[in-house]
Amino acid sequence: MTNLALIILIGLLGGIAVGLQAPLASAINQRLGILESVFIVHLGGLIAVAVPLLFMGGGRLAQWQTVPPYTLTAGVLGVVVVGSTVLMVPRIGVAAAIVLIITGQLSIAATIDHFGLFGVLPKPLCIQRAMGLGLVLLGVWWALRH
């Protein structure tokens, strides 16, 4: 399998995971509540990554202090992702919730690319990318109005 094919496969698997996580976390929310749902989702994630790390002797986890402090907010952002999904799914459905999340992802990604934030190679927003984002926003509007 080529590197590009592997990257595409991993990307698709990530998308499938987000699409499955949304209704599953929402089901937990319906029975237990939002904070409990977010906690259980992240506890499951902690366990899923702790097991391989144990087999790797902790990997480079002991060097966590070497990462820039602002990067540690990624965990909080994960809570926001799951929490917002749990709130949206029962109100607007899985597809509309995922479309909104992807729209937010694309919007911030284009901003990060444009300004070269967080060490990313700058990629200025051109008319084609702006039009693509506009089409996504149109799709969001269309999906939410029906």
N, C-alpha and C positions, 0 to 999 in steps of 0.2 A: 504494500500500500504506500503510495507516495505521501510526502509530508503534507501537501495540500489536501489530499483526500482524508488524511487522518485529522487535520484541523477542521475540515468541514464536518466530519463525523462527530468530533468532540463538541463542536458548536451546536449541532442538531441535538445531541444528547443533553447538552445544557439547556436548550430551549424546551425539550420534552420534560426535563426535570422541573423547570419553572412552571410549565403548564400543569403538571401533576401535583406539584407542591401546593399550588393555590387552592384547589378544591379540598385537598386533604387537610391542610391547615385550617381552612374555613370550617370543615366538619368538626375539628377539635374545638374551635371557637364556639360553635353552636351549642356544644355540650358543656364546655368548661369555662369559656370566657377568653377574651383576647390576650390578656397577659399570660394566662396558662398555656394558650396555644403557642404563642411566640416562644415561651420557655421550653415547651416540649419539643418544638421544631429544632431549636438550637441545642438542646440537650442531645437529641438524636444526631445532630451534626457533630457535636463534640465527641460522642462515642465513636461515630464512623471514622473520624480522623485520628482519634487517640489510639485506636487499635494498631493501625499501621505504624504510627509513630513509636509505639512501644516496641514493635518488632525491629524498628530502625534505631533503637537505643536513644530515641528522642530527636534524632536528626540534628538539625542546627537550631532547635528551639531554644537552647540555652543562650543563644546570641540575640534574642529578641530585642535587647536594649540597643542594638546597633541600627535598628530601622528608625527613620525619622518619626518623631512623636506624632505628627499629624496623621500618619498612616494607620495608627492604632484606632482611629475613628471608623475604620472599615467594619469593625464588629458592630458598632452602633448603627451604621448604615444598613447592615444585614437585618437588624431588628426593625428598622423602618420599613425595609422591603417586605418582610413577612407580615408586619403589623398592618401596613397599608393594604396588602393583598387580602388579609383576613377580613378587613373592614369592607373592601369593595365587592368581593365575590358574591356574598348573599344579596347585595343591593343591585348590582348591575350585571352579574354573570361573570363566568370565567374568561370568556373571549374578550369582552370589553375591558376587564381589569388588566389582562395581559397586554392588550393593545395600549392602554394608558401607561403601563410600566415601560413597555418598549419605546413609546414616544418620549417618555422622560429620559430613558437611557440614551436614545439617539440625540436628543437635544443637548444633554450635558456632554456627550461624547464629541459632538461637533464643536462645542465651545472649548473643550479641553484640547482638541486637535488644532483649532484655529489659533489659540494663544500659546500652545505648546506647554500647557501646565503639567506639573508633576513629572517633568523630565521627558515628556513625549515630544517627538520630533514635530515641529509645527507644520500643520497642513491647513493653509488658509481656506476659509469657506468660499467656494466658488459658486457661480450661478447654478450649476448642475446639482451640487450637493444641497443648496438652498431649496431648489425646486423639488428634490427628492424628499427633503424634510417637510416641505409644504404638502406633498402628496400624502405623506404619513399623517399629518395633522388633518387633512381632509378625510382620510380613512377613519380616524378617530371620531371625528364629528359624525360621519356617516354611520359608524357602528353604534354610537351612543344614542342616536336619534330614533332608531328603530327598535 
